[in-house]
Amino acid sequence: MRRARDGYQYQPVPRVATDDALEFDNNRMAEELSDKISSLKGISIELGNEVRYQEKLLRGLDDDADRSVGFLGKTMGRVLRLGKGNHNYYIFYLFLFAIFVFFLLYIVLKFR
């Protein structure tokens, strides 16, 4: 028994099958199969195009991530080198700058 799929309606096989009827059915089914194969071919071509596009995007993303890692590594190296130096007054200067900025903000907001 055949199942109805994708618009294919069940048609019972005739009781008295002649060669012409069987050949007609075979030709009709071969055409349907050819149509399905051509649609599968189109789908597979589109999938291939999409895979190539996604692969290109992922390669670009990977390159960007590698560049970011290199940039962050260099920055961390500079920060560590700065921290190991004999510049003891940097924290003190940063603290004074923060107090100055907060003082300016206080004055601007109070007399506004």
C-alpha positions as CSV (number, residue, x, y, z in Angstrom):
1,M,0.0,0.0,0.0
2,R,1.4,3.4,-1.0
3,R,1.2,6.3,1.4
4,A,0.1,9.8,0.4
5,R,3.0,12.2,0.7
6,D,3.6,15.6,-0.8
7,G,0.4,15.7,-2.8
8,Y,0.8,12.2,-4.1
9,Q,-2.7,10.6,-4.0
10,Y,-3.1,6.9,-3.7
11,Q,-4.2,5.3,-6.9
12,P,-4.9,1.6,-6.8
13,V,-3.2,-0.6,-9.3
14,P,-5.7,-1.7,-12.0
15,R,-6.8,-5.3,-11.8
16,V,-6.0,-6.0,-15.4
17,A,-2.6,-4.4,-16.1
18,T,-1.6,-4.1,-19.7
19,D,1.8,-3.3,-20.9
20,D,0.8,0.2,-22.0
21,A,-0.7,1.1,-18.6
22,L,2.4,-0.2,-16.8
23,E,4.7,1.8,-19.1
24,F,2.5,4.9,-18.7
25,D,2.7,4.5,-14.9
26,N,6.5,4.0,-15.1
27,N,7.0,7.1,-17.2
28,R,4.8,9.2,-14.9
29,M,6.7,8.0,-11.8
30,A,10.0,8.5,-13.6
31,E,9.0,12.1,-14.3
32,E,8.0,12.7,-10.7
33,L,11.3,11.2,-9.6
34,S,13.2,13.4,-12.0
35,D,11.4,16.5,-10.6
36,K,12.2,15.5,-7.1
37,I,15.9,14.9,-8.0
38,S,16.2,18.3,-9.7
39,S,14.7,20.0,-6.6
40,L,17.1,18.1,-4.4
41,K,20.0,19.2,-6.6
42,G,18.9,22.8,-6.3
43,I,18.7,22.5,-2.6
44,S,22.1,20.9,-2.3
45,I,23.6,23.7,-4.4
46,E,22.1,26.4,-2.2
47,L,23.3,24.5,0.9
48,G,26.8,24.5,-0.6
49,N,26.7,28.2,-1.2
50,E,25.5,28.9,2.3
51,V,28.2,26.7,3.8
52,R,30.9,28.6,1.8
53,Y,29.5,31.9,3.0
54,Q,29.3,30.8,6.6
55,E,32.9,29.4,6.4
56,K,34.1,32.8,5.1
57,L,32.4,34.6,8.0
58,L,33.8,32.2,10.6
59,R,37.3,32.7,9.1
60,G,36.9,36.4,9.4
61,L,35.7,36.1,13.0
62,D,38.6,33.9,13.8
63,D,41.1,36.4,12.4
64,D,39.4,39.2,14.4
65,A,39.6,37.1,17.6
66,D,43.3,36.4,17.0
67,R,44.0,40.1,16.5
68,S,42.1,41.0,19.7
69,V,44.1,38.4,21.7
70,G,47.4,39.9,20.4
71,F,46.3,43.4,21.2
72,L,45.2,42.5,24.7
73,G,48.4,40.5,25.3
74,K,50.5,43.6,24.3
75,T,48.4,45.8,26.5
76,M,48.7,43.5,29.5
77,G,52.4,43.3,29.0
78,R,52.7,47.1,29.1
79,V,50.5,47.3,32.2
80,L,52.6,44.7,34.0
81,R,55.8,46.5,32.9
82,L,54.4,49.8,34.2
83,G,53.5,48.1,37.5
84,K,57.0,46.7,38.0
85,G,58.6,50.1,37.5
86,N,59.9,52.3,40.3
87,H,57.1,54.9,39.8
88,N,55.8,55.0,43.3
89,Y,53.8,58.2,42.9
90,Y,51.4,57.1,40.2
91,I,48.8,56.0,42.7
92,F,49.2,59.2,44.6
93,Y,48.7,61.3,41.4
94,L,45.7,59.2,40.4
95,F,44.2,59.8,43.8
96,L,44.7,63.6,43.6
97,F,43.3,63.7,40.1
98,A,40.1,61.8,41.2
99,I,39.7,64.2,44.1
100,F,40.1,67.2,41.8
101,V,37.5,65.8,39.3
102,F,35.0,65.1,42.1
103,F,35.6,68.6,43.5
104,L,34.9,70.1,40.1
105,L,31.7,68.1,39.7
106,Y,30.6,69.1,43.2
107,I,31.1,72.8,42.3
108,V,29.4,72.6,38.9
109,L,26.4,70.7,40.3
110,K,26.0,72.8,43.4
111,F,26.1,76.3,41.7
112,R,24.1,75.3,38.7
